[in-house]
């Protein structure tokens, strides 16, 4: 004969597991979670979001909403070249890893793409 406490624990464990699975994709702070929207906006002198997580093979569009030209550059890995105001350039990420990039024109501007 089973005890009633067993069923209470089983239901509580199931609810906890569902809550953990449901919250797994949530983003925290300025880091964006993996999503269908793979866009980094250049707003004034900052990349938004500063960190973007994508799946391997994803294309990330860098859209310049500022009123001056910018780049998104990671050494030999990728370089969008100059992105004029109102323009977008895309980069495809085929390797897993973390790609910290900057603007060649304004080196203090930094961002990161994490490829899972």
N, C-alpha and C positions, 0 to 999 in steps of 0.2 A: 504494500500500500504506500502510495507516495504522499509526502507531506505537502500542505498548502504553500509553505514557504518556498518550496522548489519552483512552483509556477510563478510566484511573485518575482523571484530572482531571474527566471528565464525571460519573463516579459520585460523586466527592467534592463537586462542585458541586450535584448533585441532593440529596445528604444534607444539605448546608448549607441549601439552600432549604427542604427539609421541616422542618428544625429551626427556622428563622426563622418559618415559617408557623405551626407548632405553638405556639410561644412568644408569638405576637402578642397573644393575649387575656389573658396573665398579668397579675396585679395586682402592684404593688410598694408596699411600705410600707402606710400607712393608706388608700391610694386603692383603691377597689373598681373592678374593670373592668366593662364593660358586661355585664349579666347579666339573667336572667329575674327574679331577686329584686330588686325595686325598692323596697326598704324602708330607711328610715333610722330607727334606734332611738335614742330619747333615754334615755341611761343616766346617772342622777344629773344631772350638769351638763355633759354632752357629747353631741354628735351622733356616732353610729357607723354607717357610716363617716363620717369628716369630709368626704370627697369621694366623690361617687357619679357615675359616668358612665352616661348612658342614651341611647337613641335618641330622636329627635324624635317626639313624640306619646305618649311613655311617661307613665304615672301613677306617682308616687312616694308611698308611704304613709309618713307620719311617725307612729311608734308610741311613745307615752310609757310607758316602763317605770319611770320615776322615781316618787317619792312626793310630788311637787309639780307644779303645772301649768307648762307651757312653751308656746312658740309656735315656728313656723318662719316667718320674715317676710323678704321681699325688697322693701322699699319699695312701689311701685305694682305690681310684678310678681305677687306672691302673698302671702297672709297666711292661715295656718291658723286664726287666732284662738287662743284658749286651748285647749290639749289637756290634758284632765284625766288624772290617773294611770290607766293601764290603757286609755286610749282611743287611737284612730287617726284621723287626718285625711289625706286624699289631695289631691295637686295634680297636674294634668296639664301637661306641658311641651310646647307646640306650636311653640316657636321655638328655633332653634339658638342656642347661646351658653353663657356661664358665669354662673350665678346664685349669687352669694355671699349667704347668708342668715344670720340671727341669731335669737335668742330675744328678744322685746320685753321680757319680764319679767327676763331675765338676759342683758343685752347682751354679756357676755364670751363667751357660747356662740356659736360660729360654725361654719358648714358651707358646703358648696358642691355644687351640682349642675351637671355639665357635660353639655350636650345636644348630641349629634352629629347 
